[in-house]
């Protein structure tokens, strides 16, 4: 592991980025006058203070979205598509600037941030194309009495709640299909990374989004504010990405008014390496699946199940790769892995590793936080991890790979499925029949077969069990923001 550090020296002028609420096309201070501090996780220095929305501010955002809803729903699909495509092009023009901003406020390595910007922009292009393809259908009732006409209409005002780990991509993955379908929305980004959301709003306004169609509020009291919006009868959609624990509470809130919900929740992804796998390819895939965004991703490989015949070879090669990672301030071009997002996240990873070691795990590299400013944890490989270790049963959300050996196909499928989560699984084998057979038996919404990356705007993203409800991306993501209306008629 190499350590790099430097004072913040980027092209991003933080002071130039809006820091208030964006409601009905205007930047407005919070009604309470309160502010929230935003910190750089690499240096622990304060970056900015942002508006702290009250319940009344949340309802004001709903007011704006409701006023704009009818006109936006009536806007021609081609016009909505042109606006989204303009936003895509603006994001590409500002890609380097946006990447630096993400690195500063999130901490992720600059290369990861650049990848996120391109990925995030693609949702605007994809849904620009999908906006003109909201097709209905027509058929004759089996008994011949009438025609069956089905059309898809906007579900209505949508509340979009996004996390801090992908502040641009999680916003575009929700805003893109909402706008394409004809919905207006209120975005509530995480207070750890609000500046990226504010920058995205400015891009959308430059692209031509009418006032009131997209609104953004930040708050230190998300529970009361979101609850108030979900209990407003004008709100008909909740799209949330975050932890399963918070998702459960929001589903309970949404049930009071029977709100349409899409929930992308936690994960505990198994990474399975069979004895016939290409070990070098598996290690390369593991580095992507584990270390993308420093492990702070719901899709991150969490539990590495490696066949005993290749266990030591895989562990040795993975350790060599993890040991070579350059750790440093996110925005430095030499950094491979930045800090965790905050002190709470760092403490959680420390506790996970300490618990595993206390239960007999061996540390092959890393294993501790770094003695420097910022929330840094060394890239870590653990072997001989006990099956009752806490980090095998919860999301690590950090740069820690926990290895467990297995002997049979049936055994590893049982181990992989032994979790309340079911977001994504990774499988490495050179036997295609085995790969497809195992993929079908894994209880997960997504499977990466001989790949370390699964996310794609053109593919349906989502999980089974307590990893969520519904899908984002693909045409599926567009339909999440629509209601199917059936018209019976005869002629």
C-alpha positions as CSV (number, residue, x, y, z in Angstrom):
1,X,0.0,0.0,0.0
2,X,1.3,3.5,-0.9
3,X,0.2,6.6,0.8
4,X,-0.2,10.0,-0.9
5,X,-1.5,13.3,0.4
6,X,-1.7,16.9,-0.6
7,X,-3.6,20.1,0.1
8,X,-6.8,20.6,-1.9
9,X,-5.8,22.0,-5.2
10,X,-8.4,21.5,-7.9
11,X,-10.3,23.5,-10.5
12,X,-13.5,23.3,-8.5
13,X,-14.5,26.6,-6.8
14,X,-16.8,25.3,-4.0
15,X,-18.0,28.8,-3.3
16,X,-19.5,29.1,-6.8
17,X,-21.8,26.1,-6.3
18,X,-25.3,26.9,-4.9
19,X,-26.0,25.9,-1.4
20,X,-29.7,26.6,-0.8
21,X,-32.9,24.7,-1.6
22,X,-34.0,24.6,-5.2
23,X,-37.8,25.0,-5.3
24,X,-39.9,26.1,-8.3
25,X,-36.9,27.2,-10.3
26,X,-35.3,29.3,-7.6
27,X,-32.5,28.9,-5.1
28,X,-34.1,29.7,-1.7
29,X,-32.8,29.6,1.9
30,X,-34.4,27.2,4.3
31,X,-37.4,28.7,6.1
32,X,-35.8,27.9,9.4
33,X,-32.6,29.7,8.5
34,X,-30.6,26.7,9.7
35,X,-27.6,25.3,7.8
36,X,-25.7,22.0,7.6
37,X,-22.0,21.6,7.4
38,X,-20.4,19.6,4.6
39,X,-17.0,18.1,5.1
40,X,-14.2,16.8,2.9
41,X,-13.6,13.2,4.1
42,X,-9.9,13.3,2.9
43,X,-9.0,16.2,5.2
44,X,-11.9,16.5,7.6
45,X,-12.1,20.2,6.7
46,X,-15.5,21.9,6.2
47,X,-16.2,22.5,2.5
48,X,-19.5,24.4,2.7
49,X,-22.7,24.9,4.6
50,X,-26.0,24.1,3.0
51,X,-29.7,24.9,3.6
52,X,-31.4,22.7,6.2
53,X,-35.0,22.2,5.0
54,X,-37.9,22.0,7.4
55,X,-41.2,20.2,6.9
56,X,-42.7,23.4,5.5
57,X,-39.9,23.6,2.9
58,X,-40.6,20.0,1.9
59,X,-44.3,20.8,1.3
60,X,-43.3,23.9,-0.6
61,X,-41.3,21.6,-3.0
62,X,-44.4,19.4,-3.3
63,X,-46.4,22.5,-4.1
64,X,-44.0,23.4,-6.9
65,X,-43.9,19.9,-8.4
66,X,-47.7,19.6,-8.3
67,X,-48.2,23.0,-10.1
68,X,-45.8,21.9,-12.8
69,X,-47.1,18.3,-13.1
70,X,-50.0,18.8,-15.6
71,X,-48.0,20.8,-18.2
72,X,-45.0,18.5,-17.9
73,X,-47.1,15.4,-18.4
74,X,-48.6,17.0,-21.5
75,X,-45.2,17.9,-22.9
76,X,-44.5,15.9,-26.1
77,X,-42.2,12.9,-25.5
78,X,-39.8,14.2,-28.1
79,X,-39.4,17.5,-26.2
80,X,-38.8,15.7,-22.9
81,X,-36.2,13.5,-24.8
82,X,-34.4,16.6,-26.2
83,X,-34.1,18.1,-22.7
84,X,-32.6,14.9,-21.3
85,X,-30.2,14.6,-24.3
86,X,-29.1,18.2,-23.7
87,X,-28.4,17.3,-20.0
88,X,-26.4,14.3,-21.2
89,X,-24.2,16.5,-23.4
90,X,-23.7,19.1,-20.7
91,X,-22.6,16.5,-18.3
92,X,-20.0,15.3,-20.7
93,X,-18.8,18.8,-21.3
94,X,-18.4,19.3,-17.5
95,X,-17.2,15.7,-16.8
96,X,-13.7,16.6,-15.5
97,X,-15.2,19.3,-13.2
98,X,-17.9,17.1,-11.9
99,X,-15.5,14.3,-11.2
100,X,-13.3,16.6,-9.1
101,X,-16.3,17.8,-7.2
102,X,-17.4,14.2,-6.5
103,X,-13.9,13.3,-5.3
104,X,-13.7,16.3,-3.0
105,X,-17.0,15.8,-1.2
106,X,-17.3,12.0,-1.4
107,X,-13.7,11.0,-1.1
108,X,-13.7,8.5,-4.0
109,X,-10.6,8.2,-6.2
110,X,-10.7,10.6,-9.2
111,X,-10.7,7.6,-11.7
112,X,-13.8,6.2,-9.9
113,X,-15.4,9.6,-10.0
114,X,-14.8,10.0,-13.7
115,X,-16.3,6.6,-14.3
116,X,-19.3,7.6,-12.2
117,X,-19.9,10.8,-14.3
118,X,-19.9,8.9,-17.6
119,X,-22.2,6.2,-16.1
120,X,-24.5,8.9,-14.6
121,X,-24.7,10.9,-17.9
122,X,-25.7,7.7,-19.7
123,X,-28.9,7.5,-17.8
124,X,-30.0,10.8,-19.3
125,X,-29.1,9.6,-22.8
126,X,-30.8,6.2,-22.2
127,X,-34.0,7.8,-21.0
128,X,-33.9,10.4,-23.7
129,X,-34.2,7.4,-26.0
130,X,-36.8,5.7,-23.9
131,X,-39.0,8.8,-23.5
132,X,-40.4,8.3,-27.0
133,X,-41.0,4.5,-26.5
134,X,-43.7,4.4,-23.8
135,X,-45.8,2.1,-25.9
136,X,-49.3,0.9,-25.0
137,X,-51.1,-2.0,-26.7
138,X,-54.5,-2.9,-28.1
139,X,-56.2,-6.3,-28.3
140,X,-59.6,-8.0,-28.5
141,X,-61.0,-9.4,-25.3
142,X,-61.0,-13.2,-25.6
143,X,-64.9,-13.3,-25.5
144,X,-65.0,-10.8,-28.3
145,X,-67.2,-8.3,-26.4
146,X,-64.8,-5.3,-26.5
147,X,-61.3,-4.0,-27.3
148,X,-58.7,-3.8,-24.6
149,X,-56.6,-0.6,-24.8
150,X,-53.7,-0.2,-22.4
151,X,-51.8,3.0,-22.1
152,X,-49.1,4.2,-19.7
153,X,-49.4,7.5,-17.9
154,X,-47.1,9.3,-15.5
155,X,-47.6,8.1,-12.0
156,X,-47.5,11.7,-10.6
157,X,-45.3,13.7,-8.2
158,X,-42.3,11.6,-7.2
159,X,-40.0,11.9,-4.1
160,X,-36.5,10.7,-4.9
161,X,-34.2,9.9,-2.1
162,X,-30.5,9.2,-3.0
163,X,-27.4,8.1,-1.0
164,X,-23.9,9.6,-0.8
165,X,-21.9,6.8,-2.4
166,X,-22.8,7.7,-6.1
167,X,-24.2,11.2,-5.8
168,X,-24.4,11.8,-9.5
169,X,-25.4,8.4,-10.8
170,X,-28.1,7.8,-8.1
171,X,-29.7,11.1,-9.0
172,X,-29.7,10.6,-12.8
173,X,-30.9,7.0,-12.4
174,X,-34.1,8.4,-10.8
175,X,-34.5,11.8,-12.4
176,X,-34.0,10.4,-16.0
177,X,-36.9,7.9,-16.0
178,X,-39.1,10.3,-13.9
179,X,-38.8,13.1,-16.5
180,X,-39.0,10.7,-19.4
181,X,-42.3,9.3,-18.1
182,X,-43.7,12.8,-17.6
183,X,-43.4,13.0,-13.8
184,X,-42.2,16.0,-11.7
185,X,-40.0,15.3,-8.7
186,X,-38.4,16.4,-5.5
187,X,-34.9,15.1,-5.0
188,X,-33.6,14.6,-1.4
189,X,-29.8,13.9,-1.7
190,X,-27.6,12.8,1.2
191,X,-26.2,15.7,3.3
192,X,-22.7,14.2,3.0
193,X,-22.7,14.9,-0.8
194,X,-25.2,17.6,-1.6
195,X,-23.0,19.8,-3.8
196,X,-23.0,17.2,-6.7
197,X,-26.8,17.2,-6.6
198,X,-26.9,21.0,-6.7
199,X,-24.5,21.0,-9.7
200,X,-26.8,18.4,-11.4
201,X,-29.8,20.7,-11.0
202,X,-28.0,23.6,-12.6
203,X,-27.2,21.3,-15.6
204,X,-30.8,20.3,-15.9
205,X,-32.0,23.9,-15.8
206,X,-29.4,24.8,-18.5
207,X,-30.8,21.8,-20.5
208,X,-34.3,23.4,-20.4
209,X,-36.2,21.7,-17.6
210,X,-39.1,24.0,-16.8
211,X,-39.4,25.4,-13.3
212,X,-41.1,23.2,-10.7
213,X,-40.3,19.9,-12.7
214,X,-37.2,19.2,-10.6
215,X,-36.8,20.4,-7.1
216,X,-34.0,19.7,-4.6
217,X,-34.1,19.9,-0.8
218,X,-31.5,19.0,1.8
219,X,-32.3,18.4,5.4
220,X,-30.8,17.2,8.7
221,X,-34.3,15.9,9.6
222,X,-35.1,13.5,6.7
223,X,-37.6,11.4,8.8
224,X,-40.1,14.2,9.5
225,X,-39.6,15.9,6.1
226,X,-40.0,12.8,4.0
227,X,-42.9,11.6,6.1
228,X,-44.7,14.9,5.5
229,X,-44.2,14.6,1.8
230,X,-45.4,11.0,1.7
231,X,-48.5,11.9,3.6
232,X,-49.4,14.7,1.1
233,X,-52.0,13.2,-1.3
234,X,-50.4,14.8,-4.3
235,X,-47.2,12.7,-3.9
236,X,-47.7,9.3,-5.7
237,X,-44.2,7.9,-6.0
238,X,-41.3,7.2,-3.7
239,X,-38.0,6.0,-5.2
240,X,-35.4,5.3,-2.5
241,X,-31.8,4.1,-2.6
242,X,-30.2,3.4,0.8
243,X,-30.0,0.9,3.6
244,X,-32.5,-1.8,4.2
245,X,-33.2,-0.5,7.7
246,X,-34.2,2.9,6.4
247,X,-36.1,1.4,3.5
248,X,-38.3,-0.6,5.9
249,X,-39.2,2.6,7.8
250,X,-40.0,4.4,4.6
251,X,-42.2,1.5,3.3
252,X,-44.2,1.7,6.6
253,X,-44.6,5.5,6.0
254,X,-45.6,5.0,2.4
255,X,-48.2,2.4,3.3
256,X,-50.4,5.0,5.0
257,X,-51.3,6.5,1.7
258,X,-50.5,3.5,-0.5
259,X,-47.6,5.2,-2.3
260,X,-46.0,3.5,-5.3
261,X,-42.5,2.5,-4.1
262,X,-39.3,1.5,-5.8
263,X,-36.7,0.5,-3.2
264,X,-33.0,-0.2,-4.0
265,X,-31.7,-1.4,-0.6
266,X,-28.7,-3.1,0.9
267,X,-26.6,-5.9,-0.4
268,X,-24.2,-8.7,0.8
269,X,-22.8,-9.9,-2.5
270,X,-21.0,-13.3,-2.7
271,X,-18.1,-13.6,-5.0
272,X,-17.7,-17.3,-6.0
273,X,-14.5,-18.7,-7.5
274,X,-14.7,-22.3,-8.7
275,X,-11.7,-24.6,-9.0
276,X,-11.8,-24.3,-12.8
277,X,-11.8,-20.5,-12.9
278,X,-9.2,-18.4,-14.7
279,X,-7.6,-17.2,-11.4
280,X,-5.9,-14.2,-12.9
281,X,-9.2,-13.1,-14.5
282,X,-11.1,-13.8,-11.2
283,X,-8.6,-11.6,-9.3
284,X,-9.0,-8.8,-11.8
285,X,-12.7,-9.1,-11.5
286,X,-12.5,-9.2,-7.7
287,X,-10.6,-5.9,-7.7
288,X,-13.4,-4.3,-9.7
289,X,-16.2,-5.9,-7.7
290,X,-14.6,-5.1,-4.3
291,X,-12.6,-1.9,-4.8
292,X,-14.9,0.1,-7.1
293,X,-15.6,3.2,-5.0
294,X,-13.3,1.9,-2.3
295,X,-15.9,-0.8,-1.5
296,X,-18.6,1.7,-0.7
297,X,-21.2,0.3,-3.0
298,X,-24.2,-1.9,-2.6
299,X,-22.9,-4.0,-5.4
300,X,-19.5,-4.5,-3.8
301,X,-18.3,-8.0,-3.4
302,X,-18.6,-8.8,0.4
303,X,-18.1,-12.5,0.9
304,X,-15.4,-14.3,-1.2
305,X,-16.1,-18.0,-1.5
306,X,-13.1,-19.7,-3.1
307,X,-12.8,-23.4,-3.8
308,X,-10.2,-25.0,-1.6
309,X,-8.2,-26.2,-4.6
310,X,-7.4,-22.6,-5.6
311,X,-7.9,-20.8,-2.3
312,X,-4.3,-20.1,-1.5
313,X,-3.4,-19.1,-5.1
314,X,-6.4,-16.7,-5.3
315,X,-5.6,-15.3,-1.8
316,X,-1.9,-14.7,-2.7
317,X,-2.7,-13.0,-6.0
318,X,-5.5,-10.9,-4.5
319,X,-3.2,-9.8,-1.7
320,X,-0.6,-8.7,-4.1
321,X,-3.1,-6.5,-5.9
322,X,-4.6,-5.1,-2.8
323,X,-1.2,-4.3,-1.3
324,X,-0.2,-2.3,-4.4
325,X,-3.2,0.1,-4.1
326,X,-2.2,3.7,-3.7
327,X,-4.3,5.3,-0.9
328,X,-4.7,9.1,-0.7
329,X,-6.8,12.1,-1.0
330,X,-9.6,11.4,-3.5
331,X,-8.9,14.2,-6.0
332,X,-5.3,13.3,-6.5
333,X,-4.6,11.7,-9.9
334,X,-2.2,9.2,-8.2
335,X,-4.9,7.9,-5.8
336,X,-6.4,4.5,-6.3
337,X,-8.5,4.4,-3.1
338,X,-9.7,7.4,-1.1
339,X,-11.2,7.6,2.4
340,X,-14.4,6.4,3.7
341,X,-17.2,9.0,3.6
342,X,-17.3,9.8,7.4
343,X,-16.1,8.8,10.8
344,X,-19.2,6.5,11.4
345,X,-18.4,4.5,8.3
346,X,-14.7,4.2,9.3
347,X,-15.6,3.0,12.8
348,X,-18.0,0.4,11.4
349,X,-15.2,-1.1,9.1
350,X,-12.7,-1.1,12.0
351,X,-15.2,-3.0,14.2
352,X,-15.9,-5.5,11.4
353,X,-12.2,-6.3,11.0
354,X,-11.5,-6.4,14.7
355,X,-14.4,-8.9,15.2
356,X,-13.2,-11.1,12.4
357,X,-9.7,-11.2,13.7
358,X,-10.9,-12.0,17.2
359,X,-12.7,-15.0,15.7
360,X,-9.5,-16.3,14.1
361,X,-9.2,-14.5,10.7
362,X,-5.7,-13.9,9.4
363,X,-4.7,-10.5,8.0
364,X,-2.7,-10.8,4.8
365,X,-2.6,-7.1,4.1
366,X,-4.0,-4.0,5.7
367,X,-6.3,-4.6,8.6
368,X,-6.3,-1.1,10.2
369,X,-7.1,2.6,9.8
370,X,-4.4,4.9,8.7
371,X,-2.6,7.3,11.1
372,X,-3.4,10.5,9.3
373,X,-6.2,13.1,8.8
374,X,-9.2,11.8,7.0
375,X,-11.3,8.6,7.2
376,X,-8.8,6.2,5.7
377,X,-8.7,2.4,6.1
378,X,-6.0,0.3,4.5
379,X,-7.1,-2.1,1.7
380,X,-7.5,-5.4,3.5
381,X,-7.5,-9.1,2.8
382,X,-8.7,-11.6,5.4
383,X,-8.4,-15.3,5.2
384,X,-9.8,-18.1,7.4
385,X,-12.8,-16.0,8.2
386,X,-15.1,-17.7,10.6
387,X,-18.7,-18.1,9.3
388,X,-20.1,-16.4,12.3
389,X,-18.0,-13.2,11.8
390,X,-20.2,-10.1,11.6
391,X,-18.8,-8.9,8.3
392,X,-20.1,-12.0,6.5
393,X,-23.7,-11.1,7.5
394,X,-23.8,-7.3,6.9
395,X,-22.5,-4.9,4.3
396,X,-18.9,-4.0,4.9
397,X,-19.0,-0.8,2.8
398,X,-15.2,-0.5,2.8
399,X,-12.0,-1.9,1.3
400,X,-12.1,-5.3,3.0
401,X,-12.1,-8.7,1.2
402,X,-13.1,-11.6,3.5
403,X,-12.2,-15.1,2.1
404,X,-13.9,-18.4,3.0
405,X,-13.1,-21.8,1.4
406,X,-15.7,-24.3,0.1
407,X,-15.6,-27.7,-1.4
408,X,-18.8,-28.3,-3.5
409,X,-21.2,-26.6,-5.7
410,X,-24.2,-27.3,-3.5
411,X,-22.3,-26.0,-0.4
412,X,-21.4,-22.7,-2.0
413,X,-24.9,-22.0,-3.3
414,X,-26.3,-22.6,0.2
415,X,-23.6,-20.3,1.7
416,X,-24.2,-17.6,-1.0
417,X,-28.0,-17.6,-0.4
418,X,-27.8,-17.7,3.4
419,X,-28.5,-13.9,3.8
420,X,-31.5,-11.7,3.9
421,X,-30.1,-9.8,1.0
422,X,-30.3,-10.6,-2.7
423,X,-28.9,-7.8,-4.8
424,X,-26.0,-9.2,-6.8
425,X,-23.8,-12.3,-7.0
426,X,-20.5,-12.9,-8.8
427,X,-19.5,-16.2,-10.3
428,X,-16.2,-17.3,-11.9
429,X,-15.9,-20.6,-13.7
430,X,-14.7,-21.6,-17.2
431,X,-17.6,-24.1,-17.4
432,X,-20.5,-22.3,-19.1
433,X,-23.0,-24.9,-18.1
434,X,-22.0,-24.7,-14.5
435,X,-22.0,-20.9,-14.6
436,X,-25.5,-20.7,-15.9
437,X,-26.8,-23.4,-13.6
438,X,-25.4,-21.7,-10.5
439,X,-26.6,-18.3,-11.7
440,X,-30.1,-19.6,-11.9
441,X,-29.9,-21.0,-8.4
442,X,-28.5,-17.9,-6.8
443,X,-31.2,-15.8,-5.0
444,X,-30.2,-12.5,-6.4
445,X,-31.7,-9.9,-8.8
446,X,-28.4,-9.7,-10.7
447,X,-25.5,-12.1,-11.5
448,X,-22.2,-11.2,-12.9
449,X,-20.8,-14.3,-14.6
450,X,-17.0,-14.0,-15.2
451,X,-17.3,-10.3,-14.8
452,X,-16.5,-7.9,-12.0
453,X,-19.0,-5.2,-13.1
454,X,-22.7,-5.7,-13.5
455,X,-24.3,-2.1,-13.6
456,X,-25.5,-0.8,-16.9
457,X,-28.1,1.8,-17.7
458,X,-29.6,-0.5,-20.3
459,X,-30.1,-3.4,-17.8
460,X,-32.6,-3.8,-15.0
461,X,-30.9,-3.0,-11.6
462,X,-32.5,-4.4,-8.4
463,X,-32.6,-7.2,-6.0
464,X,-34.6,-9.9,-4.3
465,X,-35.6,-10.5,-0.7
466,X,-34.7,-7.5,1.5
467,X,-32.5,-5.9,-1.2
468,X,-35.5,-4.1,-2.6
469,X,-38.5,-3.7,-4.7
470,X,-38.8,-2.8,-8.4
471,X,-36.0,-2.2,-10.9
472,X,-34.0,0.8,-12.1
473,X,-32.4,1.2,-15.5
474,X,-33.6,-0.4,-18.8
475,X,-37.2,0.0,-19.9
476,X,-38.2,-1.5,-16.6
477,X,-37.0,1.7,-14.8
478,X,-39.2,3.8,-17.0
479,X,-42.3,1.8,-16.3
480,X,-41.7,2.3,-12.5
481,X,-42.8,5.9,-13.0
482,X,-46.0,5.0,-14.9
483,X,-49.4,3.7,-14.2
484,X,-51.0,1.3,-16.7
485,X,-54.5,2.4,-17.6
486,X,-56.9,0.0,-19.2
487,X,-59.7,1.3,-21.4
488,X,-62.6,-1.0,-22.5
489,X,-64.4,0.0,-25.6
490,X,-66.2,-1.4,-28.6
491,X,-66.4,-0.4,-32.3
